[in-house]
Amino acid sequence: MTTEAYLCTPQGGKRRSIEEMRPKRGIAVGQSCMDTGAQWDQTWAMSSAAGKSGFAALWHKVTRIGVSDQLPPTEAKYVILNNTLVLFMSGLALAVIPINYLSTGVEQPLVTLALPLIQAPMFMISLVLSAKGHGYLASLWFGTVAAATLLGQTWIIGRATGIHFFFLLHAVGPFVLVPPRYHLWVFAQSGLYFACFLFALIGVPATPLVHFSPAMTETLLDGNLIFTFISLVAFGYYERTNTLAAEAEVERERQRAESLLLNILPAQIAERLKRDTSPIADGFAEVTVLFADIAGFTPLASKLQPAELVGMLNQIFSEFDAMAEKHGLEKIKTIGDAYMAAAGLPVQRPDHAQAVADMALDMITAVAKVKTPDGSQLHMRIGIHTGPVVAGVIGKRKFIYDLWGDTVNLAARMESHGEADRVHMTQVTADKISAEFDCEDRGFVAIKGKGEVRCFWLIGRKR
């Protein structure tokens, strides 16, 4: 009978007896048998749950010996697996003692008791090494003790029982139990176990110490081969589970990174950046740019707590983001209390001016519903202009998709020279949307850096 294995599944804990769990105070005289039975059923359920809970807590504690907050999770799993196998192998070594003793056909059963008695405490030394923070030494000790005792078992019961086939588990054990940073030692361990396997094949005396009957020898051979096969399947399943979990985690992180990137850059630009990290610059003959700014924000900000200020801006700009998605605009950036968006890029569209006009009207309506924490009304100025721009991504860190050109500057001037709760635009934009929107001529306005510019107010869509 062998004590070799590598994987286990812990079962439920020890159940305490009814007598141990029975309440100390007696049952009142005259209480019905049904009540008594119900109380005993409840006591038994509590006993079972407490036993399982206690065993699970103890198992969790012991298998995590050597696992600390400083230990990376990628290494902690190796320590936990090694501790789990140590417990399983120690329990298995002790469990086979009575089985070996009671086995039929064994002429010298006492000879088989010494090795398992030595094996269990020797395995436990691995837990001590883990507790001292020597995870790799714990794994090395466990594997070496297992290999040495397997050689002893081969000498005691003979190769005819197939006991030496458990060295196949030692071939893969280091690759499962040793953390990646000790990868060179993995091959050294495998070489050591291979040498033990060769010695079991050609160095162990052909005549075993314990003689089994032919029937028992065949039974042991079949059992050891089956157990070896099952253990290899368990190893494969464990590694496959870890691999699938790692692949799923990589995919989740990839999707998370992709989502973060798409929150910063347009999808088309993000794809180009993934293929080529060189600066991106595209010219667009005609787009419409929108600037929006909260009127009177500076004095308002001085009266609000930081959390109130950020919460209010987040509420407003989050609603603007939803509008941009609804109308097909590309959000460019926010600067303080200013919001910048554009239509007609990075994918061109003929109705870019109309899309921006619709969003501008929705923004005015949305802001009118927002109250400051002190109950006052918010007001917003919006400016839009249509013309050519250069759009792209520059720099190496903290990428942003930005716009450059006179069109951007003039759109910003439209906002700063506008009025609260109104949409201010140039004649170029007004001419493009006048068939669908009502526009009010404001006349010529002196614009810094541009001189006299004819401007319009956006009133609304035509009925």
N, C-alpha and C positions, 0 to 999 in steps of 0.2 A: 504493500500500500504506500502511496507517495504523499508527500506534503508539498509538492511543487505546484504553484499557481501564481497568477499575477493580478487578476481582477476579481472583485467581489461586489455583491450588492447587499448592504446591510438590511437586516430584517428588523421587525419590531422588538422592543425591549422586553425585559423580564417583567412578568406580571406578579404583583404581590398577592398574597392569599386573601380570601374573604375575611379570615380572622384578623389579619393585619390591618385591613381597611375598615373593619366594622367600627362604628362609632362607640366611644367609651361608655356613654350613658346607655342604659338598657332601654328596651322597648316597653312602652307603658302596657300594663296588664289590661286585657280586653281589646287591645288593638287587633283589627281583623287580619287574617292571614294574607288577604290581598294587599293590604298596606305594607305588611312585613315583606312580602315578595317584591313589591315595587321598590321598597327601600333597598333591598339587597341587589336588585337589578341596577338601580342607580349607583350603588356603591361599586358594583363590578365594573360598570362603565367608567366611573371615575378612576378606578384602579388601573384599568387598561389604558386610559388616556394619559394618566400620570406616568405610568411605566414607559409608554412610548415616548412621551414628551421628555422624560428624564434621560432615556437612552439616546434620543436624537440629540439632545443638548450635549451629552457626554461625548458622543461620536463626533459631533461638530467641533468640540473643543480639542479632542485628541488629534483628529486628522489635520487640524490647523496649527499644530505645534510648529513653531519656527516661522509662522506667517505673521508679519508685522506691517504697520502702515508704511514703513520705509521700503519694504520689499515690493518691487514692481509686480503688478498682477500677472504679467507674462511669465514670471518665475514662480509666483505663488502656486500656480496650478501644478507645477512639477513637485513642489514640496508636499502639497496635499495628496497627490497621487501616490507618492512614495510612502507617506505615512499610512495611507489607506491599505496599501499592499503589505506593509509591515504588520499591521493589525490582523489582516486576513491570514497571512502566512503563519503568524504566531499562533493564532487560534486554530488553524488547520493542523499545525504540528502537534499541538496538544490533543486535538480531537482524534488523531489517528492512533494514539497510543493504545487506548482500549480496543480499537478495531484490530490493530496488529496483534495484540495479545490474545484476542478471541478468534483470530483467523484460523480456520482449519487447515491442516496440512503443513503447519509450521512446526518443525522439530525443535527449534531453539528460539522461542518467541521472545525471551528476555533480552536477547542480543539487539532486537529491533527497537527497544525502548530507550536506549541511551541517547541515540542521535536526536530524536525529536525533543527530548528533555533539554538537551544542550542548545538545540536550534532556536527554540522560542526566546529564551533570554538573550541570545546573541542577536537575534533580529531586533529586539527592543533597544539595543544600544543605538540603532539608527535614529530612534526618536530623540535620544539624548543629544546626538549630534545636530539634529534639526533644531532642537530647543536652543542650542548654543549658536545658531546662525550658520552652521556649516552644511548647507543644503546639498552641495555636491558630494561632500564626504559621506553624508548620510546615505545618499543614493549608491555611492561606490561601496560602502560597507555592506549595505543590504544585498546588493548584487553579488559581492564576493562571498559573503557568508552563504548565500543561496547556492552559489556554484560549488563551494567547498563541501557543503553538506550533501549536495547532489552527487558529488564524487563518492562520498562515504556511502550513500544509499546504493549507488551502483556497485560498490565493492561488497556490500552486505547482501543484497538480494539478487545481484547479477544482471547482466545485460539482456538476458533472455526475457526479463519482465518488461523491457522497453523503457525503463526508468530514465535512461540516458537521453531519450528523445526530448526531455524537458530542456536540454541545452538549446533547443531551437528557440525557446522563449528568451534565453539569455542573448541570442543573436539580435533580437529586436528591442529588448528591454532598455539598453542605454539610450537608444534613440527616442524612447518615450519618456524616460525618467530624468534625463540630464538636460538642464537649461541650455539654450542656444549658445550662450557665451562660453560654454565649456566644450564647444563642438569638436575641438581637436582631441580631447580626452575621451570622447565617445568612441572613436576608433581604437584607442588604446584599450578601453574596457572590452570592446568587442573582441579584440585580439587576445586578451587574457581569457575570456570565456571560450573562445575557439580553441585555445591551447588546452583548457580543461576538458573540452569535448573530445579532442584528439586523445588525451590521456585516458578518458573513459572508454574510448574505442579500442586502444591498443596497449594501454599501460595497466589497466585494472586486471587482476587475475581472473582467468576464465571461470574458475570455480568459486561461486559465492560462499559467504559464510553461512547463510541461511538457505536451506534446501526446501523448496516447495514441491508439492505434487505437480505432475504435468497439467492437471486441470486448473490448479490454482495459478500456475505460471502463465497459462494461456489467458486466464481471467485478468490477471494483472497486466499482461501485455495489451489486451484489448482496452482495459480501463485507462491505462496510461496514454495510449495512442488517442483515444477519444478525448481525454482530458487535455492533451496537448493541442489537439485540433480546436476544441472549444476555446481554449485560452488564446490561440492565435486569432480566432474569429473575434474574440472580445477585444484583443489588441487592435485589430483592423477596424472594428466598430468604433472604438474610442478615438482612434486617429481620424477616421472619416468624420465623426461627429465634430471633433475639434476643427478639422479642415473646413467643413461646411459652415461652422459657426464663424470662423475667421473670414471666410469668403463673404458671408452675409454682413459681417461687421465692416469689411472693406467696402462693400457695395453701399451700405448705409452711409459711411463716411464720404464716399464718392458723391452720392446723391445730395448729402448735406453741403459738401463743398460746391457742388453744381448749383444748388439752390442759393447759397450765399453769393456765388459769382453772378447769378442771374439777377439777384437783388441789387447788384452794383452796376452791371453792364448789360446792354441789350444782348439778346441771345446770339445774334449774328456776330457781334463784336467778340463775345466770349468765345465762340467757336474759333474765330480767327486767332485770338490770343493763345488758345490751347495749341494751335498748330504752329504759330510763329510769334515770338515775344518781341519782335521789332516794333517800333512806334507805328501806330495806325493813324492815318490822316486821309480823310475822304472829302472831296468837294461836292457840295449840293447846290445846284443852280437856284433852287427856290424852296424854302421852308418857311414856316411861320413859328415865331418864337414868342413865348409868353413869360412875363415877369409879374409876380404878385407879391405884395408887401402889406403887412398889417399897419394901418395908420395909427400913429401915437403909441407905438410899441415901447419905445425907450422909457417914457414916464410910467407906463403900465408895468414894465418889468421891474422897476425899482420898488413897486408896492407889493409884489408877489414873492412868496417863498420859492426857492429853487424848484422844489418838487411840484408846486402848483403851476409854475411857469412851463416846465418841461411837459407836464401832463396835458396842459391846454394846447401847446404846440403839437404834441403827438396826436391828440384827438383831431385837430384841424388838418394836419398834413397827411394823416392816415386816410382821412376822407378824400383828400385831394388825390392821393395815390390811387384810390379806387376809381375816382372819376377819370384819371388818366388812362387807366386800363379800359374803362368803359368806352371812352371816346377814341382810343387808339393813339394817344399821345405818348411820347417818350419823356419820362421824368429825367431831368438832367441833374439837378442837385437842389439842396436847400442851403441857404447862407443866412444864419441867424433866423430872422422871422420872414425871410424872403424865399419864395418858391419859384423855381424855373423849370419850364417844360417846353417841348417843341413837337411839331408834327411835320411829317414829310421826310423823316430820317429815323433810323438808318435805312428803312425801306421807304422809297418814295411813294407818294399817293397824291392824286390830283386835288382832293378836297381837304388839303391840310389846313387851309385858312378857316374853312367852315367848322372843322373839328375843334380847332382852338377856340373859335367864337362860342361854340356850344359849351365847351368846358368853362370858359371864362364866366358865362352867365350862370352856370351851375355853381361855380365857386362863390359868386356874390350872394346867391340864394342861401348856400350852406353857411357862410360866415354870419349872415344876418340872424341865424338861429342860435348862434353860440353866445353864451354869456360868460363874462369873466368871473372869477371866484367872488369878487365883491358885488356882482350883479349888474355891472355896466355892460353896454353893448359894444361888440367888436366891429371895426370897420376895416375895409380892405381896398387898396388901390391895385388895379390891374392894367398892364400895358402890353400891347402886342404889335408886332411888325413882321412883314414878310419880305424875304430877300435871300441872297446867297450866303452860305456859311461854309466854314471848314469845320468838320467834326472828327474827333479821333481820341486816341488814348496815348498819353506820353508819360515818361518816367518809368521807374523800376518798382516802386512800392506804392501801396494804397492807390490803386488805379481808379480813375474816374473818367467816364465818357463825357467830354466837354465840347463846347462850341466856341468858335472864334470868328470874328469879322464885324464889320460895321452894322450888320443886321442885329447882332446881339446887343451892341451898344445902343442902337436906336430903340430897340424894344425896352431896354432898361430905362432910357430917357422918357419913353411914353409912360411908364409906371410912375417915375418920380415927378413928372409934370402933370400927372392926372389928379383926380379928386377921389375922395373916399366913396366907396360903394358904387364906383363907376368903372367902365372898361374903356380905356383910352387907346386909340390906334391911329396909325398913319393912313394917308390916302391910298397907299398901295394895297393895304389890307382891306380897306373899306371898298375899293373897287372890285376886289375879288369876291366879296360876300354880299354885295348890295342887292343882288337878285333874290337872296333868300333871307336877308336880315335888314332890319330898319337901322339906319345909321344917321346920326345927327352931326351936321357940319359944325365944327367948333371954330373954324377959321384958322388963321396962321398963328402959330405959337413960337416964341423964341426958344429954341432948344440949344442948350450949351454945346458948343463944338459943332453945331449943324446950321445955326442961323434960323431963319424963318421956315417953319415946316407946317404944312397944312395938316390938321388933325381932325379926328372924328370921334364921337361917342358911339359906342355900341348900345343900342336900345333893347333889341330883342329880335326873335325870329318873326318874320312876317306871318300874319294870320291868313 
